[in-house]
C-alpha cells in the first residue's frame, strides 16, 4: 500500500479556530479516509474536540504559542519558532507532512514558508494563487498579492506554476493561460507585461498561451489561468468580491420592493440560494503559495468549517497529484532553452 | 441672459453612429432646452435626421472624414485634421464650444485632445475618469487606462482632479478620496502609492483623504473617489463589469432551473429589470478625460442612444459647473505649498 498522505494543520489560525480546523477535517473524512493529519495547537483545547473517528486520523502536536492576526511577518519569523503556524510548516520540511494548511496571518505564513521551505529551483518569488468563479466554471489567477511589483521573469514563472496548479486541481491537461493587461492590442500595457508576452509566445510549453486578457475576461472564463502581478491580481480579486456583494445586495433590494416580487422571491428561493452558494467564497476557499518546496494552503481568516475543509482538499489534491515535482520538472525542462530561468535552475 | 452652453459632437464615432448621437441630443432636449450643439459629420446623412425641434438646437458642420475604430492614435493625430473627431475638438480650443463628446476610438480621442487642448497648468498627464455603481449609489474612479504606469505626483494630481469632478457631477461638496492599494496596512503597497499617501495625508485640501482602499471597497462605496494608476484602474473597472455579467448569467441559470423558480421569476420580473438597469453600463456611460483645457467626454463605443445622452449630460454638467476653472484654481492654490505640482504650475 502507498504511504498515506499527511497534512499538517495550524489549529490556532483564523477567526474561528480551532473549531473550523477540527470540523474541516471531519468534513473530509468520508472522501479521504486514508489521509492523516498533524494538528498543531493547544492540546488542552484540541483533545476534547476529537471524537473516536477523528482520533484515528489526527495526531495532536502540542504548543501554546500562536502567531497573532496582527503580528508583523518579520516578528513572527524571528520570534515565533514554537508557534502552531511555524511548527506546522516545519513538519513539511522535516518530511513528516506533505502539505500544510493555515487560516492564520497571511504575511507571516508567507514569510515563514519562504524561509523554511525555500523556493523551488528556477523560481525567484513565490506567488499566491486562487480560484475565481467564471461563466464556464472557474479559473485560477496569480499573483493575488504576494508581490506588488513584478518583472517579466516573475510573470513567466507565474504562468508555468499556475498552469501546473490548474492541471493538478482542475484536471485540465493543457491549460489555456492569459496575461492580464489593459487592452488586447499588442501595443498596450506595461513593459513587463509585453516582455513576458514575448517569452510566452515564443517558448514551446506544456500549456497553451492565449495572449492578453482584460479584467472582464476573468469572470467570462476566457482562459484557465490568469497571470498578473500581485497588485493588479489583488485588485481584480477584491473587485470581483465587491461587485458580487453589490449585486446580491441590489437583488435583495429589488426583490423587497413590491409584494409581487416578494412572492416571486419565495418561489425562486432555492434558485437564489444556489446562486449565493456559487458566489460564496467558502466554496473557493484557499489561496495557494506556489513556487515553494512544499504544498502550502492559506485558508481565508474568516472561513467557516466548509471553507477550511475545501482548503484541506486543495492541499490533498496537490500532494496526491505530485504537483511540486511537476513544477520542478517543468522548470528543469526550461533550463538552457530560455534565459528567463536558466540562472537559478542549476542548483 | 447667460451665454448658452455649446457642446460639440463627433457625429461619426461609435458602433451605432450617427443615430445614437442624434437620438442622444433629442433625449436631452426637454431637460436642457437651452443647450446648443455643433454636430460634426456627413451632412448628407445628418441633415435628414434632424426634425424641426432639433434644427433649433443643432448646427451641422460638414466633413466626410472620420477616425476609424482601429486607426492608430498617432496616425489619427497626424493625418486626421479634417475628421469629425478632430474638428469637434478644435471647436473647443477655438472657443466655439465648451465641451466635446465622442463615442469614437479612445486612443485617438486622447491623443488629439492632449495635443489640441493641452494639459492644465500643474498637471503632467490627463487621466480617464468614470463612474462605478456602489451600494451607496456611485463613485468615481481614475485613472481608467490612460497611463499604465504612474508616479506619486500623477496620483496626487488625479486625486485633486477626481475630487473636482465628483463635486461637479455628483454634487458632493467635500468628497472623500481613497487610494487603491492591496491592503489597508501602511506597510503594504508600491512605493508610488505610499509616497502619494504621504502627500495626501499632509496637505490641507478641499476634500477629505480617507487613506487606502482595496478592490472590494469600490463597490462598497467606502469613498467617493478612488484614485489609482491606469493599469489597476482598468483592471478593476473591467473586473466589475465581468463579475456583474457573471452574476446576471448565473441568476438566469438559477431561475431557469425549475418550474417553481421560473414562476417566481415571472412574478419578480420588474425587480430583475430594475436590477439589470442599475447594472447597465449605459446608465453610467461616459469616461471623462480630466486634466485638459476643456471638457472631453468619451462615450462607450457600443453605447445606445440612452448611453450617448448620458455622456452629453455629463459634458453639460461639467461645463455648467465651471469644473475646468475649479481644477485650475485648485492647482493654483497648491503652488508653493507642495513640491508635487509647483514645478509646472507657474506657467
Interface residues (C-beta under 8 A of the other chain):
Chain A: X133 X134 X135 X145 X148 X149 X180 X182 X183 X188 X189 X190 X214 X215 X216 X217 X218 X219 X220 X228 X230 X231 X232 X234 X235 X236 X237 X238 X239 X240 X241 X242 X243 X244 X245 X246 X247 X248 X249 X250 X251 X254 X255 X257 X258 X260 X261 X263 X264 X265 X266 X267 X268 X269 X270 X271 X272 X274 X275 X278 X279
Chain B: X133 X134 X135 X145 X148 X149 X180 X182 X183 X188 X189 X190 X214 X215 X216 X217 X218 X219 X220 X228 X230 X231 X232 X234 X235 X236 X237 X238 X239 X240 X241 X242 X243 X244 X245 X246 X247 X248 X249 X250 X251 X254 X255 X257 X258 X260 X261 X263 X264 X265 X266 X267 X268 X269 X270 X271 X272 X274 X275 X278 X279
